[in-house]
Amino acid sequence: MKEVVYSKKLSIKKEYDVVVCGGGVAGVAAAVSAAKNGCSTLLLEKSNLLGGLGTLGLINLFVPMCNGRGKQIIFGLAEKWLRLSAELGFDAIPDEWKRGEPKEYTEVRYIQRYSPAIFAYQLTEEIVHAGVDVLFDCMACDPIMDGNLVRGVVTESKGGTELYGCRMLIDTTGDCDVLRRGGIPVVSGENFFTFSAKMITLDSCREAVEKGDIHCAYKGMSGGNINLFGDNQPEDIPRWPGLSAEDVTDYIVRNHLLVLEKLKDTDRRTREIVTTPGMPQFRTTAHLKGDYSLRVSDAYRHFDDSVCAINDFEHRDHLFEVPLRCLARRDYPNLITAGRSADGAGYAWDLLRVIPPAILTGQAAGEAAALALKTGTGVADVEIRRLQARLEKENVMIHFPDSYVPEDKTVVIHGKNAAEIDGGHM
Ligand SMILES: Cc1cc2nc3c(=O)[nH]c(=O)nc-3n(C[C@H](O)[C@H](O)[C@H](O)COP(=O)(O)OP(=O)(O)OC[C@H]3O[C@@H](n4cnc5c(N)ncnc54)[C@H](O)[C@@H]3O)c2cc1C
């Protein structure tokens, strides 16, 4: 059997204003924002947990949301959820930032390491409170395209193959899965050998008891341990694009075997792996080829169509603005993306995709979708001042203040200047 024709006749199960595909932090932010603006909203999540890499993937750190000089840059839903996560789970907010932006100059950065499980449950609560319909264990598959318009999305779940209609589609699968299947242009990346589970040991439990802080019981247990820049990636390990079942499987098998090898050198009575990542810890799989691709040389540049200001999480001072054009394309009027699949190049993509900016671009995508439906425009053509005003009302910083820009605006990342990085020499 070399070829088969496999097709099904489907009727629309339910129509929504907005269907959000993928319930990572970006998708939850998008769904909540669309629903709060009165849109009937469906969120499709293929796993059983909201939060994506930030929960299921065990990446439980809000990277710095300030400029490294005591000034907060990232607010909006990212700030709200950082605070929420510290209410019930671990609270690792530095003392300097416990009560908001410090009055004194500080180089201590504004971060928070949270409980992945508790934060995931809190995201479920956010979705319920916002009135979003959510379907867990439900995979968003093909979009139904009518020329360049999306009319709905086909899903696979316990219920079989089904079709949900939509007026606006937000792809927050992190991998641009739905848009790729619809033939919308995307750009793919490469991933290094990185894998981290959570473990407890007798020593870490003792430390937790001594300090009276359960957080201390948890330690990371790595498989591949290669950093963001791919330093020391072994030559015999592939750099996975991560867009096929074979890639995902190869990544998982190699890491599981490596962790097992490491465990063989330890006493089994003294340690346990308590959680293992439920999704591949791939950073950069595929992103939209948007109307603009954010570059490192955009540091300190103001964009008229900015939807949020963000900061570099690794280096002090570096500030960026994210144009709406990174999330959408004029030629596809009713689809938008956010989070990991927003358009950025190289290290600028890294800056866009981490948890706090992913939440902000999700929030912007939800607001933009709602505004486009209300005013009858394409999502890339919404009245930008109106969108920015809505986001500002939700406490998002749209433009960073010029007083935060240092005199020396040179940007050096990992020993390379902006022109070298943007030229693809990272
Ligand atoms: C190794 C590593 C370390 C990192 N370290 C940090 C860090 O310390 N701090 C930080 O802030 N960021 C860090 N990041 C980045 C950050 O975790 C992610 O970029 C961010 O969480 C992305 O959020 P997202 O919502 O865009 O995508 P994702 O978290 O990828 O969420 C996508 C969601 O969509 C779902 N989904 C996928 N396909 C479908 C489909 N077809 N149908 C339905 N659902 C689907 C997935 O199950 C998932 O829930 C790290 C990432 C990695 C890989």
The ligand as a Tripos MOL2 file, in Angstrom:
@<TRIPOS>MOLECULE
LIG
   53    58     1     0     0
SMALL
NO_CHARGES

@<TRIPOS>ATOM
      1 C1         15.4780   24.6370   28.0420 C.3       1 LIG1
      2 C2         14.6630   25.9080   28.1560 C.ar      1 LIG1
      3 C3         14.9410   26.8060   29.1680 C.ar      1 LIG1
      4 C4         14.1850   27.9680   29.2720 C.ar      1 LIG1
      5 N1         14.4150   28.7870   30.3370 N.ar      1 LIG1
      6 C5         13.5670   29.8150   30.5550 C.ar      1 LIG1
      7 C6         13.6160   30.5410   31.7780 C.ar      1 LIG1
      8 O1         14.4280   30.2420   32.6650 O.2       1 LIG1
      9 N2         12.7340   31.5490   31.9420 N.ar      1 LIG1
     10 C7         11.8490   31.9310   30.9700 C.ar      1 LIG1
     11 O2         11.1210   32.9190   31.1670 O.2       1 LIG1
     12 N3         11.7640   31.2480   29.8230 N.ar      1 LIG1
     13 C8         12.5760   30.1820   29.6110 C.ar      1 LIG1
     14 N4         12.4290   29.4280   28.4970 N.ar      1 LIG1
     15 C9         11.4630   29.8340   27.4650 C.3       1 LIG1
     16 C10        10.0230   29.6630   27.8630 C.3       1 LIG1
     17 O3          9.8270   28.5530   28.6940 O.3       1 LIG1
     18 C11         9.1240   29.4980   26.6280 C.3       1 LIG1
     19 O4          9.6200   30.1490   25.5370 O.3       1 LIG1
     20 C12         7.7290   30.0190   26.9500 C.3       1 LIG1
     21 O5          7.2340   29.3240   28.0640 O.3       1 LIG1
     22 C13         6.8950   29.8500   25.6930 C.3       1 LIG1
     23 O6          5.5320   29.9590   25.9590 O.3       1 LIG1
     24 P1          4.4730   29.7280   24.7860 P.3       1 LIG1
     25 O7          3.1420   29.8150   25.4310 O.co2     1 LIG1
     26 O8          4.7870   30.5990   23.6480 O.co2     1 LIG1
     27 O9          4.7420   28.2500   24.2200 O.3       1 LIG1
     28 P2          4.7430   26.8380   24.9220 P.3       1 LIG1
     29 O10         5.1220   26.9420   26.3320 O.co2     1 LIG1
     30 O11         5.5180   25.9610   24.0310 O.co2     1 LIG1
     31 O12         3.2050   26.3980   24.9020 O.3       1 LIG1
     32 C14         2.5870   25.8300   23.7780 C.3       1 LIG1
     33 C15         1.3590   25.0760   24.2590 C.3       1 LIG1
     34 O13         0.6310   24.6290   23.1230 O.3       1 LIG1
     35 C16         0.2920   23.2610   23.2840 C.3       1 LIG1
     36 N5          0.1950   22.7200   21.9260 N.ar      1 LIG1
     37 C17         1.2110   22.5300   21.0350 C.ar      1 LIG1
     38 N6          0.7280   22.0820   19.8690 N.ar      1 LIG1
     39 C18        -0.6180   21.9970   20.0350 C.ar      1 LIG1
     40 C19        -1.6690   21.6150   19.1700 C.ar      1 LIG1
     41 N7         -1.4430   21.2490   17.9010 N.pl3     1 LIG1
     42 N8         -2.9330   21.6270   19.6470 N.ar      1 LIG1
     43 C20        -3.1850   21.9960   20.9400 C.ar      1 LIG1
     44 N9         -2.2070   22.3720   21.8000 N.ar      1 LIG1
     45 C21        -0.9600   22.3880   21.3390 C.ar      1 LIG1
     46 C22         1.4080   22.6890   24.1220 C.3       1 LIG1
     47 O14         0.9880   21.5100   24.7840 O.3       1 LIG1
     48 C23         1.6820   23.8410   25.0820 C.3       1 LIG1
     49 O15         0.8300   23.8110   26.1840 O.3       1 LIG1
     50 C24        13.1620   28.2440   28.3480 C.ar      1 LIG1
     51 C25        12.8640   27.3260   27.3580 C.ar      1 LIG1
     52 C26        13.5970   26.1630   27.2630 C.ar      1 LIG1
     53 C27        13.2390   25.1560   26.2260 C.3       1 LIG1
@<TRIPOS>BOND
     1     1     2 1
     2     2     3 ar
     3     2    52 ar
     4     3     4 ar
     5     4     5 ar
     6     4    50 ar
     7     5     6 ar
     8     6     7 ar
     9     6    13 1
    10     7     8 2
    11     7     9 ar
    12     9    10 ar
    13    10    11 2
    14    10    12 ar
    15    12    13 ar
    16    13    14 ar
    17    14    15 1
    18    14    50 ar
    19    15    16 1
    20    16    17 1
    21    16    18 1
    22    18    19 1
    23    18    20 1
    24    20    21 1
    25    20    22 1
    26    22    23 1
    27    23    24 1
    28    24    25 2
    29    24    26 1
    30    24    27 1
    31    27    28 1
    32    28    29 2
    33    28    30 1
    34    28    31 1
    35    31    32 1
    36    32    33 1
    37    33    34 1
    38    33    48 1
    39    34    35 1
    40    35    36 1
    41    35    46 1
    42    36    37 ar
    43    36    45 ar
    44    37    38 ar
    45    38    39 ar
    46    39    40 ar
    47    39    45 ar
    48    40    41 1
    49    40    42 ar
    50    42    43 ar
    51    43    44 ar
    52    44    45 ar
    53    46    47 1
    54    46    48 1
    55    48    49 1
    56    50    51 ar
    57    51    52 ar
    58    52    53 1
@<TRIPOS>SUBSTRUCTURE
     1 LIG1         1 GROUP 0 **** ****
